[in-house]
Amino acid sequence: MDWLDSLILGVVQGLAEYLPISSSGHLQICEDILHLNMEGAGSLQFTVALHVATVLSTIVVLWKEFLPLVTSFFGFKRDANTTYVFKILVSCIPIMIVGLFFKDKVETLFDKNLLTVGIALCCTALLLTFAYYFRRTTADSPALRQGGYRPRDITFLDAFVIGLAQAVAVIPGLSRSGSTIATGLMLGDKREQIAKFSFFMVIIPILGEALLDVKDMISGSGEAATNTIGAVPLIVGFIAAFTVGCLACKWMLNIVKKGKLVWFAVYCLIAGLLCIIFN
């Protein structure tokens, strides 16, 4: 991998991690187009770099909300911020189970398969479309408005259900952000809350996956010494993922507030069909 390849993959990761178009699916598409062999220790190093970059971009963009959460939780305060952190932890339970017990099986079944990516992207398109029209119909219903319908705060049950959506989205092509945000919208959660919750809830799984990758690199130390991708591609990919991630995170927050996710459904459908056709 040269610096240009890492730049492209970093930009794709930064965009697709936040936009509802599936980062894993688009990285697989790019690897296929660029004819990259993303295996071995070099791949793990690059994956860790991109994951850490996207976590940092989330923290940087949402630092005003993130800092009080950390302060309250580790300060053992009994307030709304600590409760919010517990909701995030509850949402991580499903993906933790999948990561610890089914990670190898998932990678074996779905890795390096553009047909799977294409089908999953089409499923993402359907999910985003359904969430858009479901929420629009619900919000515009005179009967529900007269009955006092209002979007609600995220509950512990909502957090767990959204976490289930995140766990299912380990399939390449099924957007994590799209699945979690769409699920939250269909549950009736507030738009301005669900996007931030979706971005916060992925921090722990991403760091957890990065730690597992680091463990794999350490356990295969002999291979790691002879199969690295070099410092320049790692740095370029990291900077690209972080910079584009910051921009994409801000953009996605505004998109969710305006309820314009349906346009990404159109994109996912087209991309999915192309993957199926040219598989």
Secondary structure, 3 states (H helix, E strand, C coil): CCHHHHHHHHHHHHHHCCCCCCHHHHHHHHHHHHCCCCCHHHHHHHHHHHHHHHHHHHHHHCHHHHHHHHHHHHCCCCCHHHHHHHHHHHHCHHHHHHHHHCHHHHHHHHCCCHHHHHHHHHHHHHHHHHHHHHHHHHHHCHHHHHCCCCCECCCHHHHHHHHHHHHHCCCCCCCHHHHHHHHHHHHCECHHHHHHHHHHHCHHHHHHHHHHHHHHHHHCHHHHHHCCCCHHHHHHHHHHHHHHHHHHHHHHHHHHHHCCCHHHHHHHHHHHHHHHHCC
